[in-house]
Amino acid sequence: MQNSKIIIVGAGGAGLVAAIKAKELGASVTVLCKQRPTNSQTCMAQGGINAAINSADSVELHIQDTLKSALGKADSKMVELMCRAAPEAIEWLDKIGVPFSRDSSNTIAQRMLGGASAARACYAQDYTGLKILHTLYDQCLRVGVEFVCEQMLIDLIVEDGICRGVVTLDIRTSSLQQFHSNATILATGGYCGLYGEYSTNASNTTGDGIAVALRSGAMSDGLEFVQFHPTALKNSSVLISESARGEGGYLLDSNMKRFTDELDARDKVARAIYDKMIDGEDVYLDITHLGEDFIDKHLPQERKLSKLYENIDPVDKPMPIRPVAHYSMGGIQCDNQTQTAITALFVAGECANHKVHGANRLGGNSLLELVVFATIAAENALKAPISQITSDIDLTNNKEFIDSLFNENATINFYHERRLLNSTMYSHVGIKRSKTKLTEALKIVEQMSQRVEQMGVLDTNKTYNTELVEFLEFLNSLYLSRQIIQAALKRESSCGAHYME
Ligand SMILES: Cc1cc2nc3c(=O)[nH]c(=O)nc-3n(C[C@H](O)[C@H](O)[C@H](O)COP(=O)(O)OP(=O)(O)OC[C@H]3O[C@@H](n4cnc5c(N)ncnc54)[C@H](O)[C@@H]3O)c2cc1C
């Protein structure tokens, strides 16, 4: 019997879980990604992955905490599905070799994260995402998943409302490629990179997959809900994980006084810090009282990051911090089987809105979400009809589009515009919003869109043209920024991460 051919775009945690599961179910699987499989937001995750697997916790508590944090904007059935699947997800990760930290009785250790009523986050020191991603990649190679790297998704092949594959820009040669499939899973990550230096995410986390899907007829859901993480290093926005507060760290103001419940929901802690900053104060994360041995054992990465990016050893001194954009709760709309509005197009991970985070994600629930829903996406992708792989389509329009981006007469430098977009998103579509600020932001974005014709790629080289890739990412950022602002304007009252002054 002919195998189902599945294309997965994105090689973060979601993409790799979907790839392993689909391959194990008998599909022929190709993973396409912009960079290398071991380079994504997933490898930056530090704090942990949630599952109620100790006697002080229960699945019911996990569900309750998640729903409470989501403030009525999650679907209780989806939350229940995710929390009930969590113990099995951890068991699977453990089985394939993720080196989770263990306690003295050799059971998987768990730590407290914000908004949780029990220690629930399983971790691998503070390298959780890195260890998970590397283990998943090893497993992909073991089961024979095919990888085609340095392929940037630029379009979907949609015929009669059915997704038949994808069109990519081969970054190595600037040429166009087409990949055909019976089903496609988008796992391209979130959009917090469009906050630029005001984000914990890499600058290329520009929601490309979401932009491409929306332009092809998929729907968005909850784009206005952007989570700001309370504790990024002040001068670099490098994340100091919630595990630092979970292990007992304090938040201090300029007078070295605690001013908020460190483990309250993220939106509340972020606002408390933001208010201090608006009053002209500096805010610090202090773990000095935990002692060097404890820090080296439980928070080694936080110590390294602080020394490297802030030149402060947190064993001796509190770390200066600020809240920055961290996680996109919104994304591509899908049903409870991860199916989008386009037939045979499924979504998993941060690019999707699986309705489990609502207005405010709990720390540790994102890694969990991607394991649970990537598994569901793989199972459903295999149910797509396996006949009729289409023959090559005419790419003239895509080619003309790419050619039009080269503009040696460009008078406006898009890197300057990108910086303006990033700072506008932080100041106007940030932690505290208002109708006036959002309307102003929309105007700035619309004016910027009108200037696009005067921008373009100056470098005509076809080999590894990073300027071309970054211009495409900028165009996606601009498109999505407008969508986010419009969604925010529609939601007039405050709700979790969307706070209206
Ligand atoms: C610093 C940091 C710490 C975090 N800590 C935690 C934590 O402790 N616990 C937790 O639960 N969550 C945490 N998170 C959130 C969590 O890591 C992410 O939500 C999750 O890893 C997203 O996984 P993903 O597979 O959906 O996307 P990603 O890991 O971002 O992967 C996206 C993939 O898509 C590819 N891609 C993107 N665009 C294109 C394109 N146009 N064409 C082709 N490929 C493309 C990328 O190259 C990449 O391979 C953290 C996030 C950050 C940034």
The ligand as a MOL file (V3000), in Angstrom:
LIG
                    3D

  0  0  0     0  0            999 V3000
M  V30 BEGIN CTAB
M  V30 COUNTS 53 58 0 0 0
M  V30 BEGIN ATOM
M  V30 1 C 13.6730 31.7610 26.3030 0
M  V30 2 C 12.4450 30.8890 26.3340 0
M  V30 3 C 12.1970 30.0610 27.4160 0
M  V30 4 C 11.0590 29.2490 27.4580 0
M  V30 5 N 10.8600 28.4030 28.5240 0
M  V30 6 C 9.7840 27.5570 28.5120 0
M  V30 7 C 9.5970 26.5900 29.5640 0
M  V30 8 O 10.4130 26.4860 30.4780 0
M  V30 9 N 8.5010 25.7950 29.5050 0
M  V30 10 C 7.5770 25.8810 28.4960 0
M  V30 11 O 6.6070 25.1290 28.5150 0
M  V30 12 N 7.7490 26.7690 27.4810 0
M  V30 13 C 8.8250 27.5960 27.4600 0
M  V30 14 N 9.0010 28.4790 26.4290 0
M  V30 15 C 8.0710 28.4480 25.3020 0
M  V30 16 C 8.3920 27.2620 24.4000 0
M  V30 17 O 9.7860 27.0550 24.3590 0
M  V30 18 C 7.8830 27.4910 22.9940 0
M  V30 19 O 6.5650 27.9110 23.0150 0
M  V30 20 C 7.9470 26.2120 22.1860 0
M  V30 21 O 9.2290 25.6660 22.2770 0
M  V30 22 C 7.5710 26.4700 20.7480 0
M  V30 23 O 7.8540 25.3020 20.0240 0
M  V30 24 P 7.4500 25.1950 18.4870 0
M  V30 25 O 7.9590 23.8970 18.0130 0
M  V30 26 O 6.0370 25.5280 18.3230 0
M  V30 27 O 8.2780 26.3960 17.7970 0
M  V30 28 P 9.8340 26.6460 17.7060 0
M  V30 29 O 10.6010 25.8870 18.7070 0
M  V30 30 O 9.9830 28.1290 17.6870 0
M  V30 31 O 10.2200 26.0660 16.2720 0
M  V30 32 C 9.7580 26.6880 15.0950 0
M  V30 33 C 10.4160 26.0160 13.9140 0
M  V30 34 O 9.8510 26.5390 12.7180 0
M  V30 35 C 10.8710 26.9390 11.8240 0
M  V30 36 N 10.3540 28.0130 10.9660 0
M  V30 37 C 9.8660 29.2230 11.3360 0
M  V30 38 N 9.4970 29.9290 10.2530 0
M  V30 39 C 9.7520 29.1460 9.1840 0
M  V30 40 C 9.6140 29.3100 7.7790 0
M  V30 41 N 9.1440 30.4400 7.2200 0
M  V30 42 N 9.9840 28.2970 6.9650 0
M  V30 43 C 10.4840 27.1440 7.4910 0
M  V30 44 N 10.6540 26.9280 8.7970 0
M  V30 45 C 10.2880 27.9230 9.6320 0
M  V30 46 C 12.0080 27.3660 12.7340 0
M  V30 47 O 13.2420 27.3860 12.0420 0
M  V30 48 C 11.9190 26.2620 13.7970 0
M  V30 49 O 12.5410 25.1100 13.3190 0
M  V30 50 C 10.1310 29.2980 26.3860 0
M  V30 51 C 10.3730 30.1460 25.3000 0
M  V30 52 C 11.5210 30.9250 25.2610 0
M  V30 53 C 11.7550 31.8270 24.0850 0
M  V30 END ATOM
M  V30 BEGIN BOND
M  V30 1 1 1 2
M  V30 2 1 2 3
M  V30 3 2 2 52
M  V30 4 2 3 4
M  V30 5 1 4 5
M  V30 6 1 4 50
M  V30 7 2 5 6
M  V30 8 1 6 7
M  V30 9 1 6 13
M  V30 10 2 7 8
M  V30 11 1 7 9
M  V30 12 1 9 10
M  V30 13 2 10 11
M  V30 14 1 10 12
M  V30 15 2 12 13
M  V30 16 1 13 14
M  V30 17 1 14 15
M  V30 18 1 14 50
M  V30 19 1 15 16
M  V30 20 1 16 17
M  V30 21 1 16 18
M  V30 22 1 18 19
M  V30 23 1 18 20
M  V30 24 1 20 21
M  V30 25 1 20 22
M  V30 26 1 22 23
M  V30 27 1 23 24
M  V30 28 2 24 25
M  V30 29 1 24 26
M  V30 30 1 24 27
M  V30 31 1 27 28
M  V30 32 2 28 29
M  V30 33 1 28 30
M  V30 34 1 28 31
M  V30 35 1 31 32
M  V30 36 1 32 33
M  V30 37 1 33 34
M  V30 38 1 33 48
M  V30 39 1 34 35
M  V30 40 1 35 36
M  V30 41 1 35 46
M  V30 42 1 36 37
M  V30 43 1 36 45
M  V30 44 2 37 38
M  V30 45 1 38 39
M  V30 46 1 39 40
M  V30 47 2 39 45
M  V30 48 1 40 41
M  V30 49 2 40 42
M  V30 50 1 42 43
M  V30 51 2 43 44
M  V30 52 1 44 45
M  V30 53 1 46 47
M  V30 54 1 46 48
M  V30 55 1 48 49
M  V30 56 2 50 51
M  V30 57 1 51 52
M  V30 58 1 52 53
M  V30 END BOND
M  V30 END CTAB
M  END
